[in-house]
Amino acid sequence: MRIVTLEEHISFPGMSAFLPPDLIQNRKPSSAALQMMTKLEDITGERLASMDKNGISMQVLSVENTDVNLLNGNEAAKFAAKYNDLIAERIKDHPERFAAFAHLPMTAPLAAADELERTVKTYGFRGAMIKGLINGEFLDAPKFAPVFERAEKLGVPIYIHPGIPPQSVMDAYYSNVGGKQGPYEAIACWGWGWHSETAIHVLRLLAAGIFDKYPNLKIIIGHMGEMLPMMWVRSERAFKPGAGGENQRTLADTFRQQLYITTSGFFTQPPLQLALDTIGVDNIMLSVDYPFSTNEMGIDFLNSIQLPADQVEKIAHGNADKLLGLGAK
C-alpha cells in the first residue's frame, strides 16, 4: 500500500550563516531539536533508508525551526527563498519520495504570499507550513490576509504547526512550576501547550470569519486535531453563527469542509476514534512527526487501525494525494 506522511521535519544548520550574528546568539532551539539535529539535516541517508524499511512511499518535508521570524522585510524574504531553494535542490533527484511545504517570511506577509507562489510554480511545493504565532500575533490578524488569499488562489493548503510560546505566555503559564525557576518545556510545548495553542489558533480563524472569507482555503493541523475533536460538541455550541464571532457557518460544517488533521505523534486508537466521529475519515491523514517520532511508531499504528481497507487507504495516502495533488497512480 502506498503510504504518504506529511508532518516530517528538516533543518539545515548551515542556514545560520545567513542570520545576523546578534540574532544567532539570541536563538533558543528546543532541546528536542538540538538532540535531533543530525536527523533533521539528513534527507537521503538515514531518513530515506528508514522510509524504505518501513514502506513509506513519500514524505512531505517542512522546516522545523522559525529562524525566518527573526528577520523582517526583504531580509526575511531572502532568507526564506534561500531555504526553499536549498530544499528544492536537496530533493530534486527523488521526486517520487519527497515533496515539500514552503518556508515563508511571515513577518512580511505580502512577500510570504509571493514566496508561496514562487515555490509552488517553480518547484512544485505543495503548500506551506507556518509554525506558531508570528512575533506574538495569530494569523487572524488582517495583515496576514495576502497569504490566505494566495493559498486559496493557488489551490494549496496551509499547515499550521505549533511554535514556541511567546515569552509573556511562557512566563505566565509555563514557568516557576512548583517554585522552580525557569520554564517547564514539556508543559509549554509537546506535553500540552503547543496543542492548546494551535487549537486556539484555528478557533480564532473560525471566529474571525477567515474560513468564510476564503471558502476554498484548506488548513491542516497535526497531532490528531490538536485537542479539537475532544472539544467538538462543546465548541460547536459555543461558536454558533451569530454568537459573537464573524463565522457564517457552524464549526462542524466549516471544519469538515476546510480543515484537515494528521496523526503526527499520536499513535493510539482512542484519539483516532474521536477524530473519526467528529471530523471524519476523509479529513484525516497519516503523519509520523519524524524524527521526533519514529517511522516504526507510525507504521505500527497504521497497521493497527481497525477500519475497512478503503478507509485505511484514505488515511495512508488517498486523502493526502487528493489534497496535495501528489498525482499518485
Backbone hydrogen bonds, N-H to C=O, Kabsch-Sander energy under -0.5 kcal/mol:
donor,donor_aa,acceptor,acceptor_aa,energy
4,V,316,A,-3.0
5,T,58,M,-2.4
6,L,286,L,-0.8
8,E,60,V,-1.3
9,H,290,Y,-2.8
10,I,62,S,-2.2
11,S,40,L,-1.3
15,M,12,F,-2.2
16,S,13,P,-2.1
17,A,14,G,-1.5
18,F,15,M,-1.9
19,L,16,S,-2.0
23,L,20,P,-1.1
24,I,20,P,-1.7
25,Q,21,P,-1.8
26,N,22,D,-0.8
27,R,23,L,-0.6
27,R,24,I,-1.0
34,L,30,S,-2.2
35,Q,31,S,-1.9
36,M,32,A,-1.4
37,M,34,L,-0.9
40,L,36,M,-2.5
41,E,37,M,-2.1
42,D,38,T,-1.4
48,L,43,I,-0.6
49,A,45,G,-2.3
50,S,46,E,-2.5
51,M,47,R,-2.2
52,D,48,L,-2.5
53,K,49,A,-2.4
54,N,50,S,-1.9
55,G,51,M,-0.7
55,G,52,D,-0.8
56,I,51,M,-2.5
57,S,3,I,-1.5
57,S,55,G,-0.6
58,M,3,I,-1.8
59,Q,97,R,-2.5
60,V,5,T,-2.3
61,L,59,Q,-0.6
61,L,99,A,-2.8
62,S,8,E,-1.6
64,E,10,I,-3.4
69,N,66,T,-1.7
70,L,67,D,-2.3
71,L,68,V,-1.5
75,E,72,N,-1.2
76,A,72,N,-1.1
77,A,73,G,-2.1
78,K,74,N,-2.5
79,F,75,E,-2.1
80,A,76,A,-2.6
81,A,77,A,-2.1
82,K,78,K,-2.2
83,Y,79,F,-2.2
84,N,80,A,-2.7
85,D,81,A,-2.6
86,L,82,K,-2.1
87,I,83,Y,-2.4
88,A,84,N,-2.5
89,E,85,D,-2.2
90,R,86,L,-2.3
91,I,87,I,-1.6
92,K,88,A,-0.9
94,H,91,I,-2.0
97,R,94,H,-1.6
98,F,94,H,-2.1
99,A,59,Q,-2.1
101,F,61,L,-2.8
102,A,127,G,-3.0
104,L,102,A,-0.6
104,L,129,M,-0.5
106,M,104,L,-1.7
108,A,105,P,-2.3
112,A,108,A,-2.3
113,A,109,P,-2.3
114,D,110,L,-2.2
115,E,111,A,-2.5
116,L,112,A,-2.4
117,E,113,A,-2.2
118,R,114,D,-2.5
119,T,115,E,-2.5
120,V,116,L,-2.2
121,K,117,E,-2.6
122,T,118,R,-2.8
123,Y,119,T,-1.5
124,G,119,T,-0.6
124,G,120,V,-0.8
125,F,119,T,-2.0
126,R,100,A,-2.9
128,A,157,P,-1.6
129,M,102,A,-1.7
130,I,159,Y,-3.0
132,G,130,I,-0.8
132,G,161,H,-3.3
134,I,137,E,-2.6
135,N,133,L,-0.8
137,E,134,I,-1.5
141,A,138,F,-1.5
144,F,141,A,-2.2
145,A,142,P,-1.9
147,V,144,F,-1.2
148,F,144,F,-1.1
149,E,145,A,-2.8
150,R,146,P,-2.2
151,A,147,V,-2.4
152,E,148,F,-2.5
153,K,149,E,-2.1
154,L,150,R,-2.6
155,G,151,A,-1.4
156,V,151,A,-2.0
158,I,218,K,-2.1
159,Y,128,A,-3.3
160,I,158,I,-0.7
160,I,220,I,-2.8
161,H,130,I,-2.9
161,H,159,Y,-0.7
170,M,166,P,-2.8
171,D,167,Q,-2.9
172,A,168,S,-2.0
173,Y,169,V,-2.8
174,Y,169,V,-0.7
174,Y,170,M,-1.4
176,N,182,G,-1.8
177,V,182,G,-0.5
179,G,176,N,-1.8
180,K,177,V,-1.6
184,Y,174,Y,-3.3
185,E,183,P,-0.8
188,A,184,Y,-2.1
189,C,185,E,-2.5
191,G,186,A,-2.2
192,W,186,A,-0.6
192,W,189,C,-1.1
193,G,187,I,-3.0
194,W,189,C,-2.1
195,H,189,C,-0.5
195,H,192,W,-0.7
196,S,192,W,-1.8
197,E,193,G,-2.4
198,T,194,W,-2.1
199,A,195,H,-2.0
200,I,196,S,-2.4
201,H,197,E,-2.3
202,V,198,T,-2.2
203,L,199,A,-2.4
204,R,200,I,-2.5
205,L,201,H,-1.8
206,L,202,V,-2.1
207,A,203,L,-3.0
208,A,204,R,-2.4
209,G,206,L,-1.6
210,I,205,L,-2.1
211,F,205,L,-0.7
213,K,209,G,-2.3
214,Y,210,I,-1.9
217,L,214,Y,-2.0
219,I,258,Q,-2.8
220,I,158,I,-2.7
221,I,260,Y,-2.3
222,G,160,I,-0.5
224,M,262,T,-2.9
225,G,222,G,-1.2
225,G,262,T,-0.5
226,E,222,G,-0.9
226,E,223,H,-1.0
228,L,225,G,-2.3
231,M,227,M,-1.3
232,W,229,P,-1.0
235,S,231,M,-3.2
236,E,232,W,-2.3
237,R,233,V,-1.7
238,A,234,R,-2.1
239,F,235,S,-2.4
240,K,237,R,-1.0
242,G,247,N,-0.5
243,A,240,K,-2.1
246,E,207,A,-4.1
254,T,250,T,-2.5
255,F,251,L,-2.9
256,R,252,A,-2.2
257,Q,253,D,-1.4
258,Q,254,T,-2.1
259,L,255,F,-2.3
260,Y,219,I,-2.8
261,I,283,N,-2.9
262,T,221,I,-1.6
263,T,285,M,-1.6
265,G,288,V,-0.8
266,F,263,T,-3.1
267,F,265,G,-0.6
272,L,268,T,-1.0
273,Q,269,Q,-2.7
274,L,270,P,-2.1
275,A,271,P,-2.1
276,L,272,L,-2.7
277,D,273,Q,-2.4
278,T,274,L,-1.1
279,I,275,A,-0.8
280,G,275,A,-2.2
283,N,280,G,-1.7
284,I,281,V,-1.2
285,M,261,I,-2.2
286,L,315,I,-2.4
289,D,7,E,-0.7
292,F,289,D,-1.2
293,S,289,D,-1.4
298,G,294,T,-1.6
299,I,295,N,-2.6
300,D,296,E,-2.6
301,F,297,M,-1.9
302,L,298,G,-2.3
303,N,299,I,-2.6
304,S,300,D,-0.8
304,S,301,F,-0.9
305,I,301,F,-0.6
305,I,302,L,-1.2
307,L,305,I,-1.3
311,Q,308,P,-1.0
312,V,308,P,-2.1
313,E,309,A,-2.2
314,K,310,D,-1.2
315,I,311,Q,-1.8
316,A,312,V,-2.7
317,H,313,E,-2.4
318,G,313,E,-2.8
319,N,314,K,-2.6
320,A,314,K,-0.5
321,D,317,H,-3.1
322,K,318,G,-2.0
323,L,319,N,-2.7
324,L,320,A,-2.8
325,G,321,D,-0.8
326,L,321,D,-1.5
327,G,321,D,-0.6
